């Protein structure tokens, strides 16, 4: 008797791979044995085999499902990984591009800065060269035309009257000043200036050159040199102050013809109650907002300039204008010279002693006052123990070589 045979169709060929020949042999083994021995089976055996087969089929189906799920998960993970790798690659490409762009921008900016620095250096050097040229020119001009010197206040004494010989003397205040600038001379450490009353004493000491001076019980060799001064100047400054003319500035820009402005100026400065008088001429310049007013009589200008600021009345309002004198200045007898004082010597190589300046100064003066040392009466002496100082010489043509 043949045994009933159960046919199982798996879902796929892949499912059969999980089942080996041994499995099928194990399942079919009892059936084959029974077939060979013609041993009739029981219903219980058949039912048990079917149940076991169903269990295995369920397990296989579950395994297949888990495998499919895992495959799907793996495919999804691979896809995600591919996307992330692609995105990472894009980000790296963007980063490389940004790095290249930043490097290029830095190089371009550095080249721009270098170009600007080079241009600025050239401009600075050009300005330095111009400044050096200007300084050299100023130094040359200062040496040639050294006019700026401190002029001390001097008391003015009335001397005499002069008869008016021409109209110019009547209409102007004329004066001149004889100016001679003090000449500076720099003194350094260990140097002294000494001035004698007699010229021949200074000249004799200068010829000897070296002198042994006792300072603090020690002999010091002091050298006598001539005082070589810078260039000196003398000139006459002539000043002419007009008593009939005044300068008017800060005149308002009125929207009227120039002729009318001149009439208004003449009208304002003709008022005697404000110090004015008869106006002879008005020269008005709109661009500079200035005018030159000439009065008929001398002395009126002196009264007007006391105001400094003068009211200028128009039909609409009152303005304030500025008044100043008309002064003419010019130089005459300008002379430049250089020379060496005849009675003054420069003493050098004076050693620094523990004594103060005044004591050293007295010792030097005592030595050069003695006739036995070839000296004479000392008029002035100044010693410098430290630092530098400036001595000034007054111009005296009779005492300059």
C-alpha positions in Angstrom: 0.0 0.0 0.0 1.3 3.4 -1.0 1.7 6.1 1.6 0.0 9.4 0.8 2.5 12.0 -0.3 2.3 15.7 0.7 3.5 18.1 -1.9 5.0 21.5 -0.6 5.7 24.3 -3.0 8.0 26.9 -1.5 7.5 30.6 -2.3 10.7 30.9 -4.3 13.7 28.9 -5.4 15.7 30.8 -2.8 13.6 29.2 -0.1 14.7 25.8 -1.2 18.3 26.7 -0.7 17.7 26.7 3.0 16.7 23.1 2.8 19.4 20.6 2.1 19.2 17.1 0.8 19.6 15.8 4.3 16.4 17.6 5.3 14.3 16.1 2.6 15.9 12.8 3.2 15.0 13.0 6.9 11.4 13.9 6.0 11.0 11.2 3.4 13.1 8.6 5.1 10.3 7.1 7.2 8.0 6.9 4.2 10.7 5.2 2.1 11.4 2.7 4.9 7.8 1.9 5.1 7.6 1.5 1.4 10.5 -0.8 1.4 9.3 -3.0 4.3 5.7 -2.8 3.4 4.9 -1.7 7.0 1.6 0.0 7.2 1.6 3.4 8.9 -0.8 4.7 11.3 -3.0 7.8 11.0 -1.1 9.4 14.0 2.2 9.2 12.2 0.9 10.8 9.2 -0.8 13.6 11.2 2.4 14.1 13.2 4.5 14.4 10.0 2.0 17.0 8.5 2.1 19.0 11.7 5.8 19.0 11.9 5.9 20.0 8.2 3.6 22.9 8.8 5.7 24.0 11.7 8.8 24.0 9.5 6.9 25.8 6.7 6.0 28.5 9.2 9.5 28.8 10.4 10.8 29.0 6.9 8.2 31.7 6.0 9.1 33.7 9.1 12.8 33.4 8.2 12.1 34.4 4.7 10.2 37.4 5.9 12.9 38.4 8.3 15.5 37.9 5.5 13.4 40.1 3.1 13.0 42.8 5.8 16.7 42.7 6.4 17.4 42.9 2.7 15.0 45.9 2.4 16.7 47.5 5.4 20.1 46.9 3.9 19.0 48.4 0.5 17.5 51.4 2.3 20.7 51.8 4.4 22.8 51.5 1.2 20.7 54.1 -0.5 21.0 56.5 2.5 24.7 55.8 2.6 25.0 56.6 -1.1 23.1 59.8 -0.6 25.1 60.9 2.4 28.4 60.0 0.6 27.2 62.0 -2.4 26.2 64.9 -0.2 29.5 64.7 1.7 31.4 64.7 -1.7 29.4 67.8 -2.7 30.2 69.5 0.6 33.9 68.7 0.2 33.8 70.1 -3.4 32.1 73.2 -2.1 34.7 73.5 0.7 37.6 73.1 -1.7 36.1 75.7 -4.0 35.6 78.1 -1.1 39.2 77.5 0.1 40.5 78.2 -3.5 38.3 81.3 -3.7 39.4 82.5 -0.3 43.1 81.9 -1.2 42.7 83.7 -4.5 40.9 86.6 -2.8 43.7 86.8 -0.1 46.4 86.7 -2.8 44.6 89.4 -4.8 44.1 91.5 -1.7 47.7 91.1 -0.7 48.8 92.1 -4.2 46.5 95.2 -3.9 47.9 96.0 -0.4 51.5 95.6 -1.7 50.7 97.9 -4.6 49.2 100.5 -2.3 52.1 100.2 0.1 54.6 100.6 -2.7 52.7 103.7 -4.0 52.5 105.1 -0.5 56.2 104.5 0.0 56.9 106.3 -3.3 54.7 109.2 -2.2 56.3 109.4 1.2 59.8 109.3 -0.3 58.7 112.0 -2.8 57.3 114.1 0.1 60.5 113.5 2.1 62.6 114.6 -0.9 60.5 117.7 -1.3 60.7 118.4 2.4 64.4 118.1 2.3 64.6 120.4 -0.6 62.4 122.9 1.2 64.4 122.7 4.3 67.6 123.2 2.4 66.1 126.1 0.6 64.8 127.6 3.9 68.2 127.1 5.5 69.9 128.8 2.6 67.4 131.7 2.6 67.7 131.9 6.4 71.4 132.1 6.1 71.2 134.8 3.4 68.3 136.7 4.8 68.3 136.1 8.5 66.1 139.0 9.6 64.1 137.5 12.4 65.6 138.4 15.7 64.3 139.5 19.1 64.1 143.3 19.2 63.8 144.5 22.7 61.6 147.5 23.7 63.4 150.8 23.6 62.4 154.1 25.2 61.9 156.8 22.6 63.2 160.3 23.4 62.1 163.5 21.7 65.1 165.1 20.0 64.1 168.0 17.7 61.5 169.5 15.3 61.8 169.8 11.5 60.2 172.2 9.2 57.7 170.8 6.7 59.4 171.0 3.4 56.9 169.0 1.2 53.3 167.8 1.1 54.4 164.2 1.8 55.8 165.2 5.3 52.5 167.0 6.0 50.2 164.1 5.0 52.2 161.2 6.5 54.0 160.3 9.7 57.5 159.2 8.5 60.1 157.4 10.6 62.9 155.0 10.2 64.7 152.5 12.5 68.4 151.4 12.4 68.2 147.6 13.1 71.1 145.4 13.9 70.4 141.8 14.9 72.1 140.0 17.8 74.3 137.2 16.5 74.0 133.8 18.3 77.0 131.6 19.3 76.6 128.1 20.8 78.7 127.1 23.8 79.2 123.4 24.7 80.4 121.6 27.8 83.9 122.5 28.9 84.0 125.8 27.0 84.0 129.5 28.1 83.8 132.9 26.5 86.0 135.7 27.9 86.0 139.3 26.9 88.8 141.7 27.7 88.7 145.5 28.0 91.7 145.8 25.8 91.9 144.4 22.3 95.6 143.9 22.3 95.4 141.6 25.4 92.9 139.3 23.6 95.0 139.2 20.4 98.2 138.4 22.3 96.5 135.5 24.2 95.1 134.2 20.9 98.6 134.1 19.4 99.9 132.0 22.3 97.0 129.6 21.8 97.6 127.2 24.7 97.6 128.3 28.3 98.2 126.4 31.5 95.5 127.3 34.1 95.5 126.1 37.7 92.1 124.7 38.6 91.7 123.0 42.1 95.4 122.7 42.6 95.8 120.9 39.2 97.3 122.3 36.0 94.9 122.2 33.0 95.9 123.1 29.4 93.3 125.4 28.0 93.2 126.4 24.3 92.3 129.9 23.2 90.5 130.2 19.9 88.8 133.0 17.9 85.0 133.3 18.1 83.7 132.7 14.6 80.3 134.2 14.4 77.4 133.5 12.0 76.4 136.0 9.4 75.1 139.3 10.9 72.8 142.0 9.3 72.1 145.6 9.7 69.4 147.6 7.9 67.1 150.7 8.1 63.4 150.1 8.4 61.4 153.0 7.0 57.8 153.4 7.9 55.3 155.9 6.5 51.9 156.1 8.2 49.2 158.0 6.2 47.2 160.7 8.1 44.7 161.0 5.2 44.0 157.4 4.1 42.4 154.4 5.8 41.7 150.8 4.8 38.1 149.6 5.2 37.5 145.8 5.1 34.5 143.4 5.7 32.2 145.6 3.6 28.9 143.7 3.1 28.0 142.6 -0.4 25.0 144.8 -1.2 22.8 144.1 -4.2 23.4 147.5 -5.6 25.8 149.0 -8.2 29.4 149.7 -7.1 28.8 153.4 -7.6 26.1 153.4 -5.0 28.3 151.5 -2.5 31.0 154.2 -2.9 28.4 156.9 -2.3 27.2 155.1 0.9 30.8 154.7 2.1 31.5 158.4 1.5 28.3 159.3 3.3 29.1 157.2 6.4 32.7 158.4 6.7 31.8 162.0 6.3 30.0 162.2 9.6 32.0 164.4 12.0 30.2 163.1 15.1 31.9 159.7 14.5 35.3 161.2 13.8 34.9 161.5 10.0 35.5 164.4 7.7 35.3 165.4 4.1 36.0 162.5 1.8 38.2 163.2 -1.2 38.2 159.7 -2.9 36.8 156.2 -2.4 38.4 153.2 -4.2 36.1 150.2 -3.7 36.7 146.5 -4.7 33.7 144.2 -4.4 35.6 141.0 -4.8 37.9 141.6 -1.8 35.1 143.5 0.1 37.6 146.3 0.8 37.9 150.0 0.1 40.6 152.7 0.3 39.2 156.0 1.6 41.2 159.3 1.2 40.1 162.3 3.3 40.6 165.9 2.2 42.3 166.9 5.4 45.2 165.2 7.3 44.5 164.0 10.8 41.0 162.7 10.1 42.5 159.2 9.6 43.9 159.3 13.2 40.4 159.9 14.5 38.7 157.2 12.5 41.2 154.4 13.2 40.5 154.8 17.0 37.2 152.9 16.3 38.8 149.8 14.8 35.2 148.7 14.1 33.0 151.3 12.5 29.2 151.3 11.9 28.2 151.2 8.3 24.6 152.3 7.9 22.3 151.4 4.9 18.6 152.0 4.4 17.9 148.4 5.5 20.3 147.8 8.4 23.6 148.6 10.1 26.7 146.6 9.4 30.1 146.7 11.2 33.2 147.2 9.1 36.9 147.0 10.1 39.2 150.1 10.0 43.0 150.0 9.8 45.8 152.4 9.0 47.5 152.7 5.6 51.1 151.9 6.4 54.0 151.7 3.9 57.2 149.8 4.9 60.4 149.3 3.1 64.1 148.5 3.9 67.1 150.5 3.1 70.9 150.1 3.7 70.5 146.4 4.1 74.0 145.0 4.8 75.2 141.4 5.6 78.5 140.7 7.2 80.4 138.0 9.1 83.3 138.6 11.5 85.3 137.7 14.6 85.1 139.8 17.8 88.5 141.3 18.5 88.2 141.4 22.4 86.5 138.1 23.0 88.1 134.6 23.0 86.7 131.1 23.1 88.4 128.9 25.7 88.1 125.1 25.1 89.3 121.8 26.7 88.4 122.9 30.2 88.3 119.8 32.4 85.2 119.1 34.5 86.0 119.7 38.1 84.1 119.0 41.4 83.7 122.7 41.9 80.6 124.5 40.6 80.6 126.7 37.5 81.0 129.9 39.3 84.1 128.8 41.2 85.7 127.5 37.9 84.7 130.7 36.2 86.4 132.8 38.9 89.6 130.7 38.7 89.8 131.3 35.0 89.1 135.0 35.3 91.8 135.3 38.0 94.4 133.6 35.8 93.7 135.7 32.7 93.6 139.0 34.7 97.2 138.6 35.8 99.7 140.5 33.6 102.3 137.8 34.4 100.1 135.3 32.5 99.8 137.7 29.6 96.3 138.8 30.6 94.5 142.0 31.5 91.3 143.4 32.8 88.4 141.0 32.2 85.1 142.6 31.2 83.0 139.5 30.9 83.4 135.7 31.3 80.9 132.8 31.0 81.8 129.1 31.6 79.6 126.0 30.7 80.2 122.8 32.7 77.4 120.8 31.2 74.8 120.9 28.4 74.8 123.6 25.7 73.9 127.3 25.9 73.7 130.2 23.4 75.5 133.5 23.8 74.5 136.6 21.8 76.8 139.2 20.4 75.6 142.7 19.6 76.7 144.2 16.3 79.5 146.6 16.8 81.4 147.2 13.5 84.4 148.8 15.3 85.1 145.6 17.4 84.7 143.1 14.6 87.6 141.9 12.4 
